[in-house]
Amino acid sequence: MSDDGIRSDWATKDFYKELGVAKTASQDEIKKAYRKLARANHPDSHPDDTAKHDKFKAVAEAYDVIGDAEKRKKYDQAREMFSRGGFPAGAGFGGFGGGFGGSVNVEDLLRDRAGGGGGGFGDLFGDLFGGGGRARARAPRATRGADLETTATIGFTEALEGATVSLRVSSDGACATCHGTGGKPGTQPHVCPTCDGAGVVTASVGGGFSMNETCPTCGGRQLVYDDPCPTCHGTGQGRATRTIQAKIPAGVKDGQRIRLRGKGGAGENGGPAGDLYVTVKVTGHRVFGRKGEHLTVDVPVSFTELALGAEIKIPTLGGAPVTLKVPAGTPNGRTFRVRGKGATKADGTRGDLLATVEVQVPSNLGAEAKEALEAYAAATDDTRLRSGLFQDAS
């Protein structure tokens, strides 16, 4: 915002009316009016009332100016200038007109102050608009809530189809006893005597410089209680545990991290809540495995089924079995693809089922089976299977 905009904004506000006092009111009357209005409209006492929050800010702004005798004097002078036609439309930064009886160069006035001269335009507005004096009264700053982390364990099928799970989340929040005020329930606060209700104090950092810092007495709340809350000991903070319902999307993978916006720690002074990050753990399945968007299954077969060919039934997850045609002479470990029987993709379609055939060698043979195998061995020359092995080894 330009300097000209700031002047017009501040100097045309009626701070006396905002505090409900006469222009001739004493400093004590102004302070008493401010404290009464600040207490009645403080955000800690009305956390959900935005109208009172706005009123509190306006009252604090007014008291910051006319609550200080020196600033009040300059404010009154500025109001008088404007009432006589100062800063006419189009005057900009070049000078005043109308009520000042001629052209006055603002830059010269500011330059006079920079050079050490007193009484210039800078003196009039420097303190009035934050150039000095005591710390500015202000409403507590809105703060975003903290991001939280948790884990959720779901079943294999839930990961494929999606699920809604209940999560218990613990986070720092407003004390359940005092609701964040820091005071003993039933007691009334009063304006902090250290910062005079500003929430900040001015500290010297050496070299003629100073900076504002949070008031150590009220912690920036601007109000204090003589009797602190017995639960949080006046901090206004507590540990809150709540249960939320989290929707886990279909197709989530083991170890995937999901962000739930606005489900984290609560914000302070009207600030937004943080986010909740959920790390998903997926339990295994007795039959099926997973490879990206595809499901996998190991299918036990016999040597004769691979050698002679066969039609075998294999299971699908949550559906009817399907028939897999195994051609004669199929090698052990071959993987067949059954389309559309896998995991759900992001676009709603499904991946495939990858079925790998694995020969099972019987541990016990009956007499008839053993005799048949011996006849087969006699009819074939198995030693040829390893002939290339010795040739390549030399």
C-alpha positions, -999 to 999 in steps of 0.1 A, spaced: 0 0 0 14 35 -9 21 61 17 -8 82 3 -32 53 8 -21 47 43 -26 84 52 -61 85 38 -70 52 55 -57 61 90 -64 98 92 -101 94 81 -109 68 108 -126 80 139 -108 61 167 -127 80 194 -159 67 181 -144 32 178 -137 32 215 -169 50 224 -152 80 241 -154 117 235 -125 135 218 -119 153 251 -116 120 270 -86 116 294 -60 90 288 -73 70 317 -108 71 302 -95 58 269 -76 30 286 -106 20 306 -128 19 275 -102 -1 256 -99 -27 283 -137 -31 286 -141 -36 248 -110 -58 245 -123 -81 272 -158 -83 257 -145 -91 222 -113 -110 227 -109 -140 203 -100 -164 232 -134 -158 247 -153 -160 214 -133 -184 191 -161 -187 165 -174 -152 164 -158 -134 135 -177 -102 142 -162 -99 176 -128 -108 161 -131 -78 138 -143 -56 165 -113 -66 187 -89 -57 159 -106 -23 153 -105 -15 190 -68 -25 193 -59 -4 163 -77 26 178 -61 23 212 -27 19 196 -30 55 183 -51 75 208 -40 54 238 -6 70 234 -5 107 243 21 116 217 5 96 189 -29 110 199 -17 145 194 -3 138 160 -35 119 151 -56 149 161 -34 172 139 -38 149 110 -76 148 114 -77 186 115 -56 188 83 -79 165 64 -110 183 76 -95 215 61 -89 199 28 -55 184 31 -44 158 6 -69 167 -21 -76 142 -49 -48 141 -73 -22 157 -50 -3 125 -48 32 128 -32 40 162 -47 25 183 -20 -6 194 0 -33 217 -12 -64 235 0 -62 236 37 -24 242 38 -26 275 21 -3 267 -8 20 241 -22 41 222 4 66 196 -7 61 164 12 96 151 2 112 182 17 93 176 50 104 140 51 140 150 42 140 175 71 132 147 95 159 124 80 184 152 85 176 156 121 151 184 119 120 180 141 84 190 136 82 179 99 57 157 82 77 126 92 72 135 129 35 138 123 30 104 106 61 84 115 49 74 149 13 74 139 19 47 113 43 24 132 75 44 131 81 43 168 65 44 202 52 14 221 44 -19 205 13 -19 184 -17 -36 199 -29 -64 176 -51 -94 175 -34 -128 178 -20 -140 145 -37 -169 128 -14 -199 128 -17 -230 106 -20 -263 125 7 -289 125 10 -317 100 5 -351 116 17 -387 107 0 -420 113 -2 -455 99 -32 -476 87 -31 -514 82 -56 -528 57 -62 -562 41 -50 -573 7 -85 -571 -8 -93 -537 8 -61 -523 -8 -75 -534 -42 -110 -522 -38 -106 -492 -15 -118 -489 21 -128 -464 48 -109 -469 80 -111 -453 115 -79 -436 127 -72 -423 162 -51 -392 159 -34 -374 188 -22 -338 184 -16 -306 204 -47 -285 206 -66 -263 229 -68 -274 265 -100 -293 271 -105 -277 305 -100 -240 297 -107 -243 259 -74 -226 252 -78 -194 273 -52 -205 299 -74 -194 328 -92 -214 355 -128 -220 344 -151 -195 359 -125 -167 363 -122 -135 343 -91 -123 325 -77 -88 326 -54 -69 302 -18 -80 305 1 -53 326 34 -61 309 24 -53 274 -7 -33 282 -27 -55 260 -5 -53 229 6 -89 230 42 -78 221 69 -58 239 98 -38 225 132 -50 233 165 -32 226 190 -52 205 218 -27 208 232 -1 184 201 21 188 179 -6 173 149 -23 188 125 -51 178 91 -64 189 89 -98 205 61 -118 221 52 -107 255 67 -131 280 38 -126 305 8 -133 284 25 -152 256 9 -129 230 -27 -135 242 -30 -99 255 -51 -110 284 -39 -128 316 -57 -147 344 -48 -144 380 -58 -181 384 -42 -203 357 -59 -234 344 -51 -263 367 -48 -287 337 -25 -268 313 -10 -245 340 -19 -214 320 -4 -224 286 -38 -230 270 -24 -261 253 -34 -297 257 -32 -331 241 -63 -340 222 -72 -375 207 -99 -378 181 -112 -405 157 -115 -396 120 -128 -416 91 -102 -418 63 -110 -430 28 -82 -452 13 -84 -452 -25 -86 -484 -45 -53 -497 -58 -32 -483 -29 2 -501 -25 20 -513 6 40 -485 21 22 -458 1 18 -424 18 -15 -406 15 -22 -370 23 -55 -360 39 -59 -322 36 -72 -304 67 -72 -335 89 -40 -326 109 -36 -305 140 -61 -276 146 -50 -241 137 -48 -213 162 -67 -180 163 -88 -190 132 -58 -205 112 -64 -235 90 -58 -271 102 -27 -289 91 -27 -321 70 -26 -357 80 -2 -381 63 -12 -418 64 13 -445 56 -6 -476 44 5 -511 54 -11 -539 33 -13 -574 47 -4 -604 25 -27 -629 9 -25 -667 11 -29 -673 -26 -24 -640 -45 5 -616 -48 7 -582 -65 29 -567 -91 19 -531 -97 -16 -532 -113 -14 -569 -118 -22 -598 -95 0 -629 -94 -7 -665 -86 15 -696 -86 -3 -726 -101 8 -761 -91 9 -785 -121 21 -820 -128 48 -830 -153 23 -848 -175 0 -817 -176 29 -797 -190 41 -825 -213 8 -835 -227 -11 -803 -223 -42 -797 -202 -71 -774 -193 -69 -764 -156 -90 -742 -135 -74 -713 -115 -90 -690 -89 -96 -652 -93 -98 -628 -64 -134 -623 -55 -148 -639 -87 -155 -672 -104 -126 -695 -114 -113 -693 -150 -100 -721 -172 -64 -719 -183 -53 -738 -214 -18 -752 -210 -3 -762 -244 16 -795 -247 53 -791 -240 49 -760 -218 81 -754 -198 80 -752 -161 78 -716 -148 59 -702 -178 36 -673 -169 2 -670 -185 -18 -637 -186 -56 -636 -178 -67 -602 -188 -89 -580 -166 -86 -601 -134 -60 -579 -117 -60 -549 -94 -81 -518 -100 -63 -490 -118 -67 -452 -112 -90 -449 -142 -113 -476 -129 -102 -504 -153 -84 -535 -140 -50 -550 -146 -43 -587 -154 -39 -619 -134 -4 -634 -140 -5 -672 -135 28 -690 -133 28 -728 -136 51 -747 -112 57 -784 -115 51 -804 -83 73 -834 -78 55 -862 -59 73 -873 -27 57 -907 -27 48 -929 -57 25 -959 -58 37 -991 -73 18 -986 -105 29 -950 -110 65 -960 -102 64 -987 -128 50 -963 -154 77 -938 -147 104 -964 -150 90 -974 -184 91 -938 -195 127 -934 -184 137 -965 -203 119 -952 -234 137 -918 -233 174 -908 -231 175 -882 -203 213 -879 -205 209 -858 -236 194 -831 -215 228 -824 -199 251 -828 -230 254 -791 -237 262 -785 -200 296 -803 -204 304 -788 -238 300 -753 -225 320 -760 -194 352 -769 -213 
